[in-house]
């Protein structure tokens, strides 16, 4: 338990914009409106939490991994004029924490839990508090071998809807986030790869994440047993690095 509070103290010193995330999926289905509560073990980075509501650290989940070991789950957030600048600040923030934790011999972050899928999200159409793995963040993951636990890894069934012609029935949020020319082009590439390999659309969409050169653990949200079985079949295939490049080429 001592190690957990050391981590919290370091985060309070070096990360004035860290916000814990109870579950990434919560952001997909509605804005994260739950306010921090001091009774939940909050350490605030500002004296007046009403003036700076995002400056706090909160550990919603403490996992008892072993008799003398706990794992605290956190999320990171930074405000900036653009998404790219915000990600840059988050990256710098995490690097500061990793450096401080290493000096104390405390195991630090092992992964991030942000929205990510083959369908590139238009962040301007989502809740401003949501976090995404964009190209720059994916590069950072590759550089450090940092694991990712992406939520909505199938973009709420976006490619499946394109495939069965039901995209018009998708919610406004899904269409706003994912239905744009860049992803329509990616769908055409998914179909081309399907013709070449015989893999299903679902296998290719999840295979894109599973084939990354760093650990990726997609958090799927099946609504039916058939959806779960379809997702599990993605583990039976392996996409090559050339496949990954092909799926995201813009031409």
C-alpha positions as a LaTeX table, in Angstrom:
\begin{tabular}{lrrr}
\hline
Residue & $x$ (\AA) & $y$ (\AA) & $z$ (\AA) \\
\hline
Unk1 & 0.00 & 0.00 & 0.00 \\
Unk2 & 2.94 & 2.29 & 0.70 \\
Unk3 & 3.96 & 2.05 & $-2.95$ \\
Unk4 & 0.55 & 3.20 & $-4.10$ \\
Unk5 & 0.70 & 6.39 & $-2.05$ \\
Unk6 & 4.22 & 7.08 & $-3.28$ \\
Unk7 & 2.85 & 6.95 & $-6.82$ \\
Unk8 & 0.02 & 9.31 & $-5.89$ \\
Unk9 & 2.45 & 11.76 & $-4.32$ \\
Unk10 & 4.69 & 11.78 & $-7.41$ \\
Unk11 & 1.71 & 12.35 & $-9.67$ \\
Unk12 & 0.66 & 15.30 & $-7.54$ \\
Unk13 & 4.08 & 16.89 & $-8.01$ \\
Unk14 & 4.63 & 16.26 & $-11.70$ \\
Unk15 & 1.23 & 15.95 & $-13.31$ \\
Unk16 & $-1.07$ & 18.94 & $-12.71$ \\
Unk17 & $-3.57$ & 17.69 & $-15.27$ \\
Unk18 & $-4.01$ & 14.01 & $-14.45$ \\
Unk19 & $-7.53$ & 12.70 & $-14.21$ \\
Unk20 & $-8.29$ & 9.11 & $-13.27$ \\
Unk21 & $-10.54$ & 7.16 & $-15.58$ \\
Unk22 & $-12.81$ & 4.53 & $-14.10$ \\
Unk23 & $-13.61$ & 3.02 & $-17.49$ \\
Unk24 & $-12.85$ & 4.24 & $-20.97$ \\
Unk25 & $-16.10$ & 2.84 & $-22.30$ \\
Unk26 & $-18.02$ & 5.29 & $-20.13$ \\
Unk27 & $-16.87$ & 8.09 & $-22.40$ \\
Unk28 & $-18.22$ & 6.40 & $-25.51$ \\
Unk29 & $-21.80$ & 6.24 & $-24.29$ \\
Unk30 & $-21.96$ & 9.62 & $-22.59$ \\
Unk31 & $-19.82$ & 12.44 & $-21.18$ \\
Unk32 & $-17.83$ & 11.75 & $-18.04$ \\
Unk33 & $-19.76$ & 14.00 & $-15.67$ \\
Unk34 & $-18.98$ & 12.32 & $-12.35$ \\
Unk35 & $-17.20$ & 14.79 & $-10.10$ \\
Unk36 & $-14.24$ & 13.84 & $-7.98$ \\
Unk37 & $-15.02$ & 13.05 & $-4.36$ \\
Unk38 & $-12.46$ & 13.52 & $-1.56$ \\
Unk39 & $-13.85$ & 10.40 & 0.12 \\
Unk40 & $-12.59$ & 8.38 & $-2.87$ \\
Unk41 & $-8.96$ & 9.13 & $-2.09$ \\
Unk42 & $-8.54$ & 12.27 & $-4.19$ \\
Unk43 & $-5.42$ & 14.42 & $-4.15$ \\
Unk44 & $-6.21$ & 17.77 & $-5.74$ \\
Unk45 & $-3.65$ & 19.84 & $-7.66$ \\
Unk46 & $-5.37$ & 23.12 & $-6.88$ \\
Unk47 & $-6.79$ & 24.61 & $-3.70$ \\
Unk48 & $-10.06$ & 25.49 & $-5.40$ \\
Unk49 & $-11.26$ & 22.42 & $-7.28$ \\
Unk50 & $-14.24$ & 24.35 & $-8.69$ \\
Unk51 & $-11.93$ & 26.72 & $-10.59$ \\
Unk52 & $-9.75$ & 23.96 & $-12.05$ \\
Unk53 & $-11.93$ & 20.82 & $-12.11$ \\
Unk54 & $-9.47$ & 18.76 & $-14.19$ \\
Unk55 & $-6.51$ & 19.22 & $-11.87$ \\
Unk56 & $-6.80$ & 16.20 & $-9.64$ \\
Unk57 & $-5.63$ & 12.65 & $-9.21$ \\
Unk58 & $-8.10$ & 9.96 & $-8.38$ \\
Unk59 & $-7.60$ & 6.22 & $-8.02$ \\
Unk60 & $-10.97$ & 4.63 & $-8.70$ \\
Unk61 & $-9.59$ & 1.10 & $-8.85$ \\
Unk62 & $-6.90$ & $-0.49$ & $-6.71$ \\
Unk63 & $-6.17$ & $-4.04$ & $-7.84$ \\
Unk64 & $-4.68$ & $-6.34$ & $-5.22$ \\
Unk65 & $-2.29$ & $-8.14$ & $-7.56$ \\
Unk66 & $-0.37$ & $-9.87$ & $-4.76$ \\
Unk67 & $-0.35$ & $-9.88$ & $-0.94$ \\
Unk68 & 2.15 & $-7.02$ & $-0.85$ \\
Unk69 & 1.40 & $-5.36$ & $-4.18$ \\
Unk70 & $-1.32$ & $-3.07$ & $-5.50$ \\
Unk71 & $-1.85$ & $-1.69$ & $-8.98$ \\
Unk72 & $-3.45$ & 1.76 & $-9.26$ \\
Unk73 & $-5.28$ & 2.64 & $-12.47$ \\
Unk74 & $-5.06$ & 6.24 & $-13.68$ \\
Unk75 & $-5.93$ & 8.31 & $-16.72$ \\
Unk76 & $-4.09$ & 11.39 & $-17.97$ \\
Unk77 & $-5.57$ & 14.57 & $-19.42$ \\
Unk78 & $-4.09$ & 17.87 & $-20.55$ \\
Unk79 & $-5.72$ & 20.96 & $-22.01$ \\
Unk80 & $-4.24$ & 22.59 & $-25.12$ \\
Unk81 & $-5.45$ & 24.52 & $-28.19$ \\
Unk82 & $-5.26$ & 21.42 & $-30.41$ \\
Unk83 & $-5.46$ & 17.65 & $-29.95$ \\
Unk84 & $-1.86$ & 17.25 & $-31.14$ \\
Unk85 & $-0.57$ & 19.75 & $-28.58$ \\
Unk86 & $-2.64$ & 18.10 & $-25.88$ \\
Unk87 & $-1.13$ & 14.69 & $-26.69$ \\
Unk88 & 2.35 & 16.19 & $-26.65$ \\
Unk89 & 1.71 & 17.55 & $-23.16$ \\
Unk90 & 0.34 & 14.19 & $-22.01$ \\
Unk91 & 3.40 & 12.40 & $-23.41$ \\
Unk92 & 5.73 & 14.78 & $-21.57$ \\
Unk93 & 3.67 & 14.34 & $-18.43$ \\
Unk94 & 3.93 & 10.56 & $-18.56$ \\
Unk95 & 7.68 & 10.71 & $-19.23$ \\
Unk96 & 8.15 & 12.87 & $-16.12$ \\
Unk97 & 6.22 & 10.39 & $-14.04$ \\
Unk98 & 8.12 & 7.40 & $-15.42$ \\
Unk99 & 11.43 & 9.07 & $-14.65$ \\
Unk100 & 10.43 & 9.91 & $-11.07$ \\
Unk101 & 8.99 & 6.44 & $-10.44$ \\
Unk102 & 12.12 & 4.76 & $-11.83$ \\
Unk103 & 14.31 & 6.66 & $-9.37$ \\
Unk104 & 12.23 & 5.22 & $-6.52$ \\
Unk105 & 12.22 & 1.73 & $-7.96$ \\
Unk106 & 8.43 & 1.82 & $-8.26$ \\
Unk107 & 6.88 & 0.06 & $-11.29$ \\
Unk108 & 5.01 & 2.73 & $-13.19$ \\
Unk109 & 2.54 & 2.86 & $-16.07$ \\
Unk110 & 2.20 & $-0.23$ & $-18.21$ \\
Unk111 & $-0.42$ & 0.95 & $-20.68$ \\
Unk112 & $-2.94$ & 3.54 & $-21.80$ \\
Unk113 & $-6.69$ & 3.21 & $-22.26$ \\
Unk114 & $-7.85$ & 5.57 & $-25.00$ \\
Unk115 & $-10.17$ & 5.32 & $-27.99$ \\
Unk116 & $-8.49$ & 3.70 & $-30.97$ \\
Unk117 & $-9.52$ & 1.65 & $-33.96$ \\
Unk118 & $-8.77$ & 1.27 & $-37.66$ \\
Unk119 & $-11.51$ & 3.86 & $-38.21$ \\
Unk120 & $-9.91$ & 7.21 & $-37.51$ \\
Unk121 & $-12.08$ & 9.28 & $-35.18$ \\
Unk122 & $-12.88$ & 12.93 & $-35.86$ \\
Unk123 & $-12.12$ & 14.26 & $-32.39$ \\
Unk124 & $-14.02$ & 17.49 & $-33.08$ \\
Unk125 & $-17.26$ & 15.47 & $-33.15$ \\
Unk126 & $-16.74$ & 13.73 & $-29.81$ \\
Unk127 & $-16.84$ & 14.87 & $-26.21$ \\
Unk128 & $-13.87$ & 17.22 & $-25.58$ \\
Unk129 & $-12.87$ & 15.17 & $-22.52$ \\
Unk130 & $-12.35$ & 11.98 & $-24.53$ \\
Unk131 & $-8.82$ & 10.80 & $-25.25$ \\
Unk132 & $-7.72$ & 9.24 & $-28.53$ \\
Unk133 & $-4.66$ & 7.41 & $-29.79$ \\
Unk134 & $-3.80$ & 9.45 & $-32.86$ \\
Unk135 & $-0.82$ & 8.96 & $-35.18$ \\
Unk136 & 1.61 & 10.81 & $-32.91$ \\
Unk137 & 0.51 & 8.87 & $-29.83$ \\
Unk138 & 0.76 & 5.57 & $-31.72$ \\
Unk139 & 4.32 & 6.51 & $-32.67$ \\
Unk140 & 5.07 & 7.16 & $-29.00$ \\
Unk141 & 3.66 & 3.72 & $-28.10$ \\
Unk142 & 5.90 & 2.09 & $-30.70$ \\
Unk143 & 8.96 & 4.01 & $-29.49$ \\
Unk144 & 8.57 & 2.90 & $-25.88$ \\
Unk145 & 6.86 & $-0.47$ & $-26.41$ \\
Unk146 & 4.04 & 0.91 & $-24.27$ \\
Unk147 & 0.91 & $-1.24$ & $-24.13$ \\
Unk148 & $-2.51$ & 0.01 & $-25.23$ \\
Unk149 & $-5.95$ & $-1.07$ & $-24.01$ \\
Unk150 & $-8.15$ & 0.69 & $-26.58$ \\
Unk151 & $-11.89$ & 0.95 & $-26.14$ \\
Unk152 & $-14.34$ & 0.97 & $-29.09$ \\
Unk153 & $-11.68$ & $-0.93$ & $-31.10$ \\
Unk154 & $-14.31$ & $-1.74$ & $-33.74$ \\
Unk155 & $-15.59$ & 1.86 & $-33.93$ \\
Unk156 & $-19.02$ & 0.80 & $-32.71$ \\
Unk157 & $-19.40$ & $-1.55$ & $-35.67$ \\
Unk158 & $-18.71$ & 1.17 & $-38.26$ \\
Unk159 & $-17.06$ & $-1.10$ & $-40.85$ \\
Unk160 & $-19.66$ & $-3.82$ & $-40.34$ \\
Unk161 & $-22.40$ & $-1.26$ & $-41.03$ \\
Unk162 & $-20.66$ & $-0.19$ & $-44.22$ \\
Unk163 & $-20.41$ & $-3.84$ & $-45.18$ \\
Unk164 & $-24.09$ & $-4.68$ & $-44.62$ \\
Unk165 & $-25.46$ & $-1.35$ & $-45.81$ \\
Unk166 & $-26.85$ & $-0.21$ & $-42.46$ \\
Unk167 & $-24.65$ & 2.84 & $-41.93$ \\
Unk168 & $-27.73$ & 5.06 & $-42.19$ \\
Unk169 & $-29.07$ & 3.41 & $-39.03$ \\
Unk170 & $-25.97$ & 4.27 & $-37.00$ \\
Unk171 & $-26.29$ & 6.89 & $-34.29$ \\
Unk172 & $-25.43$ & 10.50 & $-35.06$ \\
Unk173 & $-22.44$ & 10.18 & $-32.72$ \\
Unk174 & $-21.03$ & 7.19 & $-34.58$ \\
Unk175 & $-21.56$ & 8.84 & $-37.96$ \\
Unk176 & $-20.07$ & 12.09 & $-36.72$ \\
Unk177 & $-16.99$ & 10.39 & $-35.31$ \\
Unk178 & $-16.27$ & 7.88 & $-38.04$ \\
Unk179 & $-18.23$ & 8.40 & $-41.25$ \\
Unk180 & $-15.91$ & 10.52 & $-43.39$ \\
Unk181 & $-13.99$ & 9.94 & $-46.66$ \\
Unk182 & $-10.79$ & 8.77 & $-44.98$ \\
Unk183 & $-12.59$ & 5.87 & $-43.31$ \\
Unk184 & $-14.61$ & 5.04 & $-46.41$ \\
Unk185 & $-11.25$ & 4.65 & $-48.17$ \\
Unk186 & $-10.04$ & 2.41 & $-45.34$ \\
Unk187 & $-13.15$ & 0.27 & $-45.72$ \\
Unk188 & $-12.33$ & $-0.22$ & $-49.42$ \\
Unk189 & $-8.86$ & $-1.36$ & $-48.37$ \\
Unk190 & $-10.37$ & $-3.74$ & $-45.80$ \\
Unk191 & $-12.44$ & $-5.30$ & $-48.60$ \\
Unk192 & $-9.38$ & $-5.56$ & $-50.87$ \\
Unk193 & $-7.44$ & $-7.30$ & $-48.10$ \\
Unk194 & $-10.41$ & $-9.56$ & $-47.45$ \\
Unk195 & $-10.35$ & $-10.66$ & $-51.10$ \\
Unk196 & $-6.61$ & $-11.36$ & $-50.84$ \\
Unk197 & $-6.57$ & $-13.22$ & $-47.51$ \\
Unk198 & $-10.07$ & $-14.58$ & $-46.97$ \\
Unk199 & $-10.20$ & $-12.94$ & $-43.53$ \\
Unk200 & $-13.50$ & $-11.45$ & $-42.39$ \\
Unk201 & $-14.03$ & $-7.71$ & $-41.98$ \\
Unk202 & $-14.15$ & $-8.11$ & $-38.19$ \\
Unk203 & $-10.89$ & $-10.10$ & $-38.17$ \\
Unk204 & $-9.12$ & $-7.43$ & $-40.22$ \\
Unk205 & $-10.44$ & $-4.53$ & $-38.12$ \\
Unk206 & $-9.27$ & $-6.09$ & $-34.84$ \\
Unk207 & $-6.23$ & $-7.64$ & $-36.52$ \\
Unk208 & $-5.02$ & $-4.14$ & $-37.35$ \\
Unk209 & $-4.70$ & $-3.42$ & $-33.62$ \\
Unk210 & $-3.42$ & $-6.86$ & $-32.63$ \\
Unk211 & $-0.72$ & $-6.68$ & $-35.32$ \\
Unk212 & 0.91 & $-3.52$ & $-33.95$ \\
Unk213 & 4.58 & $-3.79$ & $-32.90$ \\
Unk214 & 3.68 & $-3.12$ & $-29.25$ \\
Unk215 & 1.22 & $-4.91$ & $-26.93$ \\
Unk216 & $-2.42$ & $-4.07$ & $-27.72$ \\
Unk217 & $-5.38$ & $-5.49$ & $-25.79$ \\
Unk218 & $-8.62$ & $-4.33$ & $-27.46$ \\
Unk219 & $-11.59$ & $-3.91$ & $-25.11$ \\
Unk220 & $-14.50$ & $-5.21$ & $-27.16$ \\
Unk221 & $-18.15$ & $-4.58$ & $-26.29$ \\
Unk222 & $-20.21$ & $-7.40$ & $-27.81$ \\
Unk223 & $-23.97$ & $-7.22$ & $-27.44$ \\
Unk224 & $-24.57$ & $-10.82$ & $-28.51$ \\
Unk225 & $-22.71$ & $-14.13$ & $-28.22$ \\
Unk226 & $-22.25$ & $-14.08$ & $-32.00$ \\
Unk227 & $-20.50$ & $-10.70$ & $-31.72$ \\
Unk228 & $-18.13$ & $-12.10$ & $-29.11$ \\
Unk229 & $-17.35$ & $-15.18$ & $-31.18$ \\
Unk230 & $-16.69$ & $-13.00$ & $-34.21$ \\
Unk231 & $-14.27$ & $-10.84$ & $-32.23$ \\
Unk232 & $-12.45$ & $-13.86$ & $-30.80$ \\
Unk233 & $-11.76$ & $-15.15$ & $-34.31$ \\
Unk234 & $-9.46$ & $-12.15$ & $-34.80$ \\
Unk235 & $-6.95$ & $-13.97$ & $-32.60$ \\
Unk236 & $-6.68$ & $-16.67$ & $-35.27$ \\
Unk237 & $-5.07$ & $-14.39$ & $-37.85$ \\
Unk238 & $-1.91$ & $-12.31$ & $-38.16$ \\
Unk239 & $-1.64$ & $-9.26$ & $-40.36$ \\
Unk240 & 1.82 & $-8.45$ & $-41.70$ \\
Unk241 & 3.48 & $-5.03$ & $-41.37$ \\
Unk242 & 2.75 & $-4.51$ & $-45.08$ \\
Unk243 & $-0.93$ & $-5.19$ & $-44.42$ \\
Unk244 & $-0.98$ & $-2.58$ & $-41.66$ \\
Unk245 & 0.58 & 0.03 & $-43.92$ \\
Unk246 & $-1.80$ & $-0.84$ & $-46.75$ \\
Unk247 & $-4.89$ & $-0.38$ & $-44.56$ \\
Unk248 & $-3.97$ & 3.19 & $-43.61$ \\
Unk249 & $-2.50$ & 4.49 & $-46.86$ \\
Unk250 & $-4.35$ & 7.57 & $-48.06$ \\
Unk251 & $-4.01$ & 7.08 & $-51.83$ \\
\hline
\end{tabular}
